[in-house]
Amino acid sequence: MISRLLFLAVVAWASAEKSCYWNALCPYPMYSSKTPYDTVRGDIRDYPKPEGCQAISVWSLHRHGNRNPSSSVTADIKAVAGLKDEIIQSFESGRSQMCSQDIEEFKKWKWNETLEESQSFLTGTGYEELFDIGKRLRKKYPHLLQGSDDKYYFRSTNEQRTVVSGRAFVHGLADGTDLNLTVDGPWERDDIIRPYENCDRYQVEVKGDQKLEDELHAYFRTDEFQMVKNNIQKRLGIHTQLSPEDVYSLYEICRFYRSWTPTKQSPWCSVFSHQDLVVLEYRDDVRHYHRNGYGSRVNVHLGGPVLTDLYENLEAAANGSGRNVVSYFTHDTMMEMTFCALGLFKDDAPIRASERNPDRLWKTSFIASFSSNLIAVLNSCQESGSQTYRVQLFINERETELCPITGCTWKQFQDNFHKFTKTNLDFCNMNNTAVFEPETNSAIRAKFITIELIAIEAFFYLLK
C-alpha cells in the first residue's frame, strides 16, 4: 500500500514537472506557416543518387526564410505584450497556474523595438536557413558548381524577404567557388512565381471571398477553440478578459519569438498547453486551405506556370542546352498552390473549421514552413548500355511520393509533367469562362437531373 502511494506521488510530481514549459522535454514544435525550417526538414545529402547516374541539373522553388511579423501582426502582438506585467502580478497574487520559472522568464523578456522598423523583413535566422540549403546542395552536387555564370539562374519576387533569401541561398551555393552569381529581379510583375498577385479571379473569388472569413469566424466559435481560450484565461488568472483575437495574438508572439532563440523557446509559449497549440495550429491550416489550397480550383490552376518552368528547364538540360542550377524564391502562397497542382497533401474531405481531423494530410507546418521548398534533380544515367535520364523530386529535402528515390524514368516524368506546358493564365480574366464554366454548368445540370429524378420518384410514391 505504501509503495503504491509512493508510486502515485512520483507520478503526480512528474506530471506537475512536465506541465511547466521551461523544462518540458518535448514541447510541441509545429506552428503552422511560422514553423522553423529545421523542425521539418530532411537533408538532401542523405539520399543516394540513382545507381549509374550523375546529376546534371537542379531546379528548385523556395519559400523565403524566417521573417519578422507584418505591420498588422506587429501591432497586435505589441498590444498583448502589454499584458506582461499583469501576468507577473497575477502569479505573485496567487491567482495564476503558471510555473515559477516560466514567470522568471517573463520578467527577463523585453519587446524588440526593431520589429516596428523592419516589418516582414527576413531575419538572421531566415538568412541562415537559405544559406544552409544552398550549402547542402553544393556539398551534394559539387560538380554542378563549375562552369560559366550563365549556367545558373536565380530569381525572387519583389519583397525584401525573398530578395535577401535568394542572396543567402546563392551565398551558400557558391561559397568557396570561383562563381560570381547574382539574383535576377525583383520583377514588378512575375506570372511564374507570383501569378496570383495579378490574377483578378483569384483576388475576387478566393482572397476576397466571404467564405474564407466565414470559415475563420467559425473556427473561433468551435468548442475546441473556446476550451483553449478558457484554459488560457484560467492559467493566467488575469482580470483582463481575453478575446478570441487576443488569444491568437498570444499565439503569434509565442511562435515568432521562439523561432529566434537557439532553444526555440519563448515565455509567451508557456501560456499554452500542448493540446492548446495543436488546436491553434489548425486555424492556419483552415485559412491556407481556402486561400491557397484545394478550397478553390483557382488555386490549383495557379500552381501550373511554375511547373511549366520546371518541365522546360529539365527538358532543356536533357537536350544539352539547360542550366546547372535554376532556383526561385517566393512565398507560402505559391508553395501551396504548386503542391495542389501536383495533387499532393489532398484529403478526401475538405478542410473545414467546424471539425479538425488530426490525421489530415493538409498540415501547413510541414508544407508551408519557413524556407519550405521543392527540389527537382535531373540525373543522366547509363542503363543497359544506353543513356537515359531519371528525375528525383524532394520536398523540404525529403523523399516524396511523386517519384521513388531511385528517380522517375524520363518517360514517367514526361507523362506526369508535360500537361503543365499547356498551362496559361487566361482564366484569371473574369470575363473568360472557358476554364471553369463548362465544369460548373455540367455540375449544375447533374444536380438538377438528380433533383428531378427524386421529385419523379416521390410523385409515383404518393400515387401508390
C-alpha positions as a printed Julia matrix, in Angstrom:
464×3 Matrix{Float64}:
   0.0    0.0     0.0
   2.79   2.37    0.98
   4.73   1.55   -2.2
   1.62   2.23   -4.31
   1.09   5.61   -2.65
   4.74   6.43   -3.23
   4.39   5.47   -6.89
   1.32   7.72   -7.29
   3.15  10.56   -5.59
   6.07  10.2    -8.01
   3.67  10.15  -10.99
   1.9   13.26   -9.68
   5.25  15.01   -9.19
   6.4   14.05  -12.68
   3.13  15.27  -14.19
   3.47  18.59  -12.4
   7.03  18.94  -13.66
   6.02  18.22  -17.27
   3.29  20.89  -17.13
   5.95  23.58  -16.88
   7.03  24.9   -20.25
  10.61  25.8   -19.33
  11.67  22.19  -18.71
   9.26  20.34  -20.99
  11.18  17.53  -22.65
   9.27  17.69  -25.94
   7.36  20.97  -26.33
   5.05  20.97  -29.35
   7.21  22.17  -32.26
   4.63  22.78  -35.04
   3.48  26.35  -35.56
   1.87  26.21  -38.99
   3.43  28.61  -41.52
   5.72  30.06  -38.81
   7.43  26.72  -38.16
  11.24  26.99  -38.42
  12.65  25.01  -41.34
  14.95  22.87  -39.18
  11.88  21.47  -37.41
  10.55  19.75  -40.53
  13.42  19.41  -43.0
  15.36  16.39  -44.1
  18.88  16.5   -45.53
  19.3   16.05  -49.26
  22.84  14.8   -48.7
  21.48  11.67  -47.04
  19.76  10.38  -50.19
  21.83   8.32  -52.62
  21.99   9.18  -56.29
  20.38   6.6   -58.59
  22.81   3.82  -59.46
  24.87   4.55  -62.55
  23.68   8.19  -62.62
  25.11  11.68  -62.25
  23.11  14.84  -61.57
  23.26  17.29  -64.49
  20.7   19.9   -63.44
  18.87  21.09  -60.32
  15.66  23.14  -60.34
  14.19  24.44  -57.09
  11.39  26.59  -55.69
  11.78  28.09  -52.22
   9.66  29.98  -49.75
  11.57  32.81  -48.08
  13.17  32.13  -44.74
  12.15  33.13  -41.23
  10.86  36.71  -41.15
   9.57  39.39  -38.84
   5.79  39.73  -38.44
   3.85  42.03  -40.76
   2.74  45.52  -39.7
  -0.74  44.43  -38.61
   0.58  41.43  -36.65
   3.28  43.58  -35.04
   0.64  46.0   -33.77
  -1.48  43.14  -32.4
   1.34  41.35  -30.61
   2.67  44.59  -29.14
  -0.78  45.15  -27.67
  -0.94  41.72  -25.99
   2.69  42.11  -24.88
   1.29  44.83  -22.62
  -0.19  42.0   -20.52
   3.26  41.01  -19.31
   3.13  42.95  -16.02
  -0.41  41.78  -15.3
   0.62  38.15  -15.91
   3.5   38.53  -13.43
   1.31  40.33  -10.87
  -1.4   37.65  -11.15
   1.18  34.97  -10.34
   2.55  36.88   -7.38
  -1.01  37.37   -6.09
  -1.65  33.62   -6.2
  -4.31  33.71   -8.96
  -2.15  32.11  -11.66
  -1.46  28.49  -12.54
   1.83  29.36  -14.21
   5.14  27.86  -13.14
   7.7   29.9   -11.19
  10.49  29.53  -13.72
   8.19  30.47  -16.6
   7.33  33.67  -14.73
  11.06  34.3   -14.22
  11.47  34.08  -17.99
   8.63  36.59  -18.41
  10.47  39.01  -16.14
  13.55  38.8   -18.39
  11.6   39.24  -21.61
  11.75  42.57  -23.49
   9.97  43.89  -26.56
  12.2   44.03  -29.64
  11.92  47.59  -30.97
  13.37  46.64  -34.36
  10.13  44.79  -35.19
   8.47  48.14  -35.82
  11.25  49.24  -38.15
  11.67  46.08  -40.26
   8.21  44.55  -40.6
   8.09  41.37  -42.72
  11.87  41.57  -43.25
  14.0   38.43  -43.36
  15.68  37.7   -40.03
  19.18  36.41  -39.35
  17.62  33.0   -38.71
  15.94  33.17  -42.12
  19.22  34.03  -43.82
  20.89  31.03  -42.2
  18.06  28.72  -43.33
  18.55  29.57  -47.02
  22.33  29.77  -46.77
  22.42  26.26  -45.3
  20.15  24.85  -48.04
  22.5   26.27  -50.67
  25.5   24.87  -48.8
  24.0   21.38  -48.59
  23.26  21.41  -52.33
  26.85  22.49  -53.02
  28.18  19.63  -50.92
  25.79  17.13  -52.52
  26.47  18.22  -56.13
  29.91  19.9   -56.17
  30.41  19.07  -59.85
  27.47  21.33  -60.75
  29.24  24.35  -59.29
  31.73  24.53  -62.13
  31.49  26.44  -65.37
  30.43  29.9   -66.52
  27.99  32.09  -64.61
  25.38  31.86  -67.38
  24.8   28.21  -66.44
  22.91  29.41  -63.37
  19.71  31.39  -62.91
  18.06  32.73  -59.77
  15.0   34.94  -59.36
  12.91  36.32  -56.49
   9.65  38.18  -56.06
   9.79  41.88  -55.26
   9.83  41.64  -51.46
  12.8   42.21  -49.18
  12.37  38.8   -47.55
  12.52  36.92  -50.88
  15.28  39.08  -52.39
  17.56  38.51  -49.39
  16.56  34.83  -49.22
  17.79  34.45  -52.79
  21.07  36.12  -51.95
  21.51  33.9   -48.89
  20.91  30.75  -50.96
  23.36  31.86  -53.67
  25.9   32.74  -50.97
  25.71  29.21  -49.56
  25.68  27.6   -53.0
  28.66  29.44  -54.44
  30.7   29.9   -51.24
  34.29  28.81  -51.82
  33.91  28.58  -55.61
  35.04  30.93  -58.38
  31.47  31.67  -59.42
  30.07  35.2   -59.25
  26.34  34.55  -59.09
  23.54  37.1   -58.78
  19.78  37.01  -58.32
  17.63  38.38  -61.16
  14.94  40.9   -60.35
  13.0   41.69  -58.42
  10.38  41.89  -61.14
   7.41  44.17  -60.55
   5.14  41.52  -62.08
   6.03  37.84  -62.12
   3.47  35.41  -63.51
   5.67  32.39  -62.84
   6.38  32.65  -59.12
   3.64  35.1   -58.06
   0.83  34.74  -60.61
  -1.92  35.21  -58.04
  -1.0   38.86  -57.44
  -2.27  39.89  -60.86
  -5.0   37.27  -61.23
  -8.34  39.08  -60.96
 -10.23  35.83  -60.49
  -8.07  34.9   -57.51
  -8.32  38.33  -55.94
 -12.12  38.4   -56.26
 -13.24  34.77  -55.96
 -10.68  33.49  -53.46
  -8.86  36.16  -51.48
 -11.89  38.45  -51.39
 -14.47  35.71  -50.92
 -16.62  35.87  -47.8
 -16.28  32.09  -47.49
 -12.74  32.49  -46.16
 -13.84  34.93  -43.46
 -16.81  32.72  -42.57
 -14.51  29.74  -42.02
 -12.24  31.74  -39.71
 -15.18  33.07  -37.71
 -16.5   29.5   -37.46
 -13.13  28.35  -36.12
 -13.25  30.84  -33.26
 -16.73  29.54  -32.35
 -15.73  25.86  -32.14
 -15.83  24.11  -28.77
 -12.13  23.28  -29.12
 -11.1   26.9   -29.51
 -13.42  28.07  -26.73
 -11.8   25.49  -24.46
  -8.35  26.81  -25.38
  -9.49  30.37  -24.63
 -10.93  29.35  -21.25
  -7.83  27.34  -20.36
  -5.54  30.28  -21.04
  -7.74  32.69  -19.08
  -7.68  30.31  -16.12
  -3.98  29.55  -16.42
  -3.0   33.23  -16.44
  -5.52  34.26  -13.8
  -5.6   37.84  -15.12
  -8.55  40.21  -14.77
  -8.37  41.27  -18.42
 -10.87  39.19  -20.35
  -9.19  37.76  -23.43
 -10.99  37.96  -26.77
 -10.51  35.31  -29.48
  -8.26  37.79  -31.28
  -6.18  38.26  -28.12
  -5.67  34.51  -27.85
  -4.46  34.32  -31.44
  -2.15  37.31  -30.9
  -0.64  35.49  -27.91
  -0.06  32.56  -30.25
   1.58  34.89  -32.78
   4.01  36.39  -30.26
   4.8   32.89  -29.0
   5.62  31.42  -32.39
   7.58  34.38  -33.74
   9.76  34.97  -30.68
  10.52  31.29  -30.1
  11.9   30.88  -33.62
  14.61  33.48  -32.94
  16.22  31.75  -29.98
  18.72  28.87  -30.0
  16.48  26.84  -27.67
  13.33  27.54  -29.75
  11.54  28.66  -26.57
   9.68  31.81  -25.53
   7.92  32.59  -22.23
   4.85  33.52  -24.25
   4.53  29.88  -25.29
   4.21  28.91  -21.62
   0.63  30.22  -21.56
  -0.38  27.29  -23.8
  -0.64  23.58  -23.14
   0.47  21.04  -25.72
  -3.15  20.49  -26.78
  -3.78  24.25  -26.99
  -1.01  24.52  -29.58
  -2.4   21.6   -31.56
  -5.78  23.34  -31.79
  -4.28  26.74  -32.64
  -2.15  25.22  -35.4
  -5.35  24.18  -37.15
  -6.58  27.75  -37.61
  -3.89  28.45  -40.21
  -4.5   25.1   -41.89
  -8.1   26.19  -42.45
  -7.07  29.64  -43.67
  -4.39  28.4   -46.06
  -6.57  25.6   -47.41
  -9.2   28.07  -48.6
  -6.89  30.95  -49.53
  -4.06  28.99  -51.2
  -5.12  25.36  -51.39
  -7.78  22.94  -52.52
 -10.56  25.19  -51.27
 -10.71  26.65  -54.8
  -9.86  25.31  -58.26
  -8.38  28.73  -58.99
  -5.53  27.94  -56.59
  -4.86  24.59  -58.27
  -4.62  26.24  -61.69
  -2.3   28.99  -60.4
   0.25  26.33  -59.45
   0.68  25.41  -63.12
   3.01  28.11  -64.58
   5.91  27.4   -62.24
   5.67  23.67  -63.05
   5.8   24.55  -66.72
   9.11  26.25  -65.95
  10.32  23.15  -64.1
   9.48  20.89  -67.03
  11.0   23.17  -69.67
  14.24  23.62  -67.72
  14.77  19.89  -67.19
  13.85  19.18  -70.81
  16.43  21.74  -71.97
  19.05  20.13  -69.73
  18.22  16.68  -71.15
  18.68  18.14  -74.64
  22.08  19.53  -73.69
  21.12  23.22  -73.55
  19.97  23.63  -69.96
  21.44  25.25  -66.88
  23.22  23.6   -63.97
  21.01  25.25  -61.33
  17.77  27.24  -61.57
  16.13  28.48  -58.36
  13.2   30.75  -57.48
  12.33  32.48  -54.21
   8.69  33.13  -53.42
   6.02  32.82  -50.7
   3.96  30.19  -48.89
   1.02  31.03  -51.18
   3.0   29.87  -54.22
   4.36  26.8   -52.48
   0.88  25.61  -51.53
  -0.55  26.3   -54.98
   2.3   24.33  -56.54
   1.68  21.34  -54.26
  -2.02  21.49  -55.15
  -1.24  21.48  -58.87
   0.77  18.31  -58.2
  -2.13  16.76  -56.28
  -0.15  16.47  -53.06
  -1.44  16.65  -49.46
  -5.05  16.3   -50.61
  -7.54  14.96  -48.08
 -10.66  13.03  -49.03
 -12.85  15.6   -47.3
 -12.42  19.4   -47.48
 -10.71  21.14  -44.56
 -13.41  22.88  -42.52
 -13.22  24.96  -39.38
 -16.04  23.08  -37.71
 -14.21  19.74  -37.48
 -10.48  19.15  -37.05
  -9.15  15.93  -38.5
  -5.97  15.09  -36.54
  -4.85  12.74  -39.34
  -5.23  15.27  -42.15
  -2.66  15.47  -44.92
  -3.02  19.25  -45.27
  -0.73  20.47  -42.47
   0.92  23.79  -43.17
   3.59  23.13  -40.53
   5.05  20.59  -42.97
   4.17  22.06  -46.36
   4.49  25.82  -45.73
   7.12  26.23  -43.02
   9.68  28.96  -43.37
  12.1   28.07  -46.22
   9.9   25.2   -47.46
  10.95  24.04  -50.91
  10.52  21.77  -53.91
  13.73  20.46  -55.47
  13.94  18.55  -58.75
  17.17  16.82  -59.77
  17.78  15.6   -63.33
  20.22  12.69  -63.49
  21.98  11.39  -66.59
  22.27   7.6   -66.35
  23.76   4.61  -68.1
  21.25   1.77  -68.12
  21.66  -1.42  -70.16
  24.39   0.21  -72.22
  22.38   3.27  -73.23
  21.99   6.8   -71.88
  18.78   7.56  -70.02
  17.52  10.17  -67.58
  15.99   9.94  -64.13
  14.31  12.69  -62.1
  14.35  12.85  -58.31
  11.89  15.12  -56.51
  12.29  16.34  -52.93
  10.09  18.44  -50.65
  11.95  20.09  -47.78
  14.89  17.82  -48.63
  12.8   14.7   -48.09
  11.72  11.94  -50.47
   8.24  12.44  -51.98
   5.52  10.2   -53.34
   5.95  11.81  -56.77
   8.99   9.72  -57.62
  10.85   6.85  -55.92
  14.24   7.73  -54.52
  15.75   5.87  -57.47
  14.07   8.5   -59.62
  11.23   8.59  -62.13
  12.19   7.45  -65.59
  12.25  10.23  -68.17
   9.04   8.88  -69.69
   7.32   8.84  -66.29
   8.41  12.41  -65.7
   7.12  13.49  -69.12
   3.81  11.69  -68.6
   3.27  13.45  -65.27
   4.61  16.92  -66.08
   4.12  17.55  -69.79
   0.5   18.57  -69.13
   1.74  21.71  -67.4
   3.15  23.02  -70.69
  -0.47  23.73  -71.67
  -0.97  25.96  -68.64
  -1.92  29.59  -69.14
  -3.49  32.35  -67.06
  -6.4   33.17  -69.37
  -8.83  32.04  -66.66
  -7.69  34.96  -64.5
  -9.75  37.27  -66.69
 -13.17  37.47  -65.04
 -14.81  37.66  -68.46
 -13.22  34.38  -69.54
 -15.36  31.39  -68.55
 -13.6   28.84  -70.75
 -11.87  27.03  -67.88
 -14.5   26.99  -65.19
 -17.85  27.42  -66.9
 -18.26  24.02  -68.6
 -17.46  22.05  -65.45
 -19.64  24.28  -63.31
 -22.56  24.07  -65.75
 -22.33  20.31  -66.04
 -22.24  20.02  -62.26
 -25.33  22.23  -62.02
 -27.11  20.18  -64.72
 -26.25  16.98  -62.83
 -27.76  18.42  -59.66
 -30.93  19.41  -61.49
 -31.23  15.95  -63.04
 -30.82  14.37  -59.59
 -33.46  16.68  -58.12
 -35.84  15.9   -60.99
 -35.4   12.13  -60.51
 -36.07  12.46  -56.78
 -39.19  14.5   -57.5
 -40.45  11.93  -60.01
 -39.83   9.09  -57.55
 -41.68  11.0   -54.83
 -44.62  11.65  -57.18
 -45.04   7.98  -58.04
 -44.61   7.04  -54.37
 -47.56   9.29  -53.48
 -49.69   7.71  -56.19
 -49.31   4.29  -54.58
